[in-house]
Amino acid sequence: MLSARLQIFYDRILAGQPLWDIGCDHGYLGLHAHRNGLCGEVHLVDRSPTVLEKLRRQVEVRWPAGPGEGLRIWQLDAEQEALPVVGGTVVMAGLGIGTVLRIMARSFAGKVPAGVRLVLAPTLREELLRLQLRAQGWYLQHEELYSEAGHVRQLQVWETAGESAQPFWNNTTLSRDNGLLDMFLAERRQYFSVSQSAEPDLVYLKRALAECFPE
Ligand SMILES: C[S@@+](CC[C@H](N)C(=O)[O-])C[C@H]1O[C@@H](n2cnc3c(N)ncnc32)[C@H](O)[C@@H]1O
């Protein structure tokens, strides 16, 4: 059983295609996908030997006779070493956007690889990530908010082609229904809050972003 947070990432994985979970830590997402046969190839990547030792123990507990074909664990620093990603889903969750962008630069070498879906849940500064990926030629397919440890975070799903989803400030893809949008805007506003403007968060944030990151 996945946590609610991991489940929303899991729901965005392309079935039947390779899955890369970079910065996998506990590896729950990939282990779940492997166990359910969602993806025939599951790659769990982390640079920490301690993390991977724990993960290997998890695998032994879940599959005492071995995990079978299709599960591979990589111990490497993905900012330093390129990964052979050819299509499928690349999940990067719980990483800073600088790390995400450096990992992409290393593995994709500045190109937008065909058939790849990025499922990104960075720790902060999602707006900057959005602008960088748009500039690189990625298309935002989906975004949603979820809560994690008292903060509101944003999931972004990007692909190499397709219709571009509207940014959140147009209210087209992020609804207020789950009650998280106002919290998200208020939290994000704090990063820009030198001004004590009385404008509502949405208006203020949109303007602050446009000023900070002109397109
Ligand atoms: C906060 S955990 C996130 C775990 C999981 N993705 C999640 O969202 O629940 C971040 C993990 O990324 C790994 N990591 C950070 N930078 C990395 C890099 N450059 N290459 C590989 N792993 C990295 C860390 O070792 C850590 O286990």
The ligand as a Gaussian input file, in Angstrom:
#p B3LYP/6-31G(d) Opt

LIG

0 1
 C       14.287000      13.202000      -0.027000
 S       14.729000      11.676000      -0.754000
 C       13.339000      11.429000      -1.826000
 C       12.914000      10.003000      -1.859000
 C       11.767000       9.664000      -2.776000
 N       12.041000      10.027000      -4.137000
 C       10.499000      10.310000      -2.320000
 O       10.124000      11.347000      -2.890000
 O        9.854000       9.808000      -1.378000
 C       16.009000      12.131000      -1.902000
 C       16.911000      10.963000      -2.317000
 O       17.608000      11.375000      -3.489000
 C       18.926000      10.885000      -3.432000
 N       19.728000      11.755000      -4.320000
 C       19.943000      13.096000      -4.178000
 N       20.713000      13.558000      -5.176000
 C       20.977000      12.499000      -5.979000
 C       21.751000      12.333000      -7.173000
 N       22.393000      13.361000      -7.716000
 N       21.821000      11.099000      -7.741000
 C       21.192000      10.044000      -7.167000
 N       20.465000      10.139000      -6.024000
 C       20.361000      11.344000      -5.443000
 C       19.293000      10.971000      -1.956000
 O       20.336000      10.071000      -1.629000
 C       17.961000      10.590000      -1.290000
 O       17.896000       9.206000      -1.011000

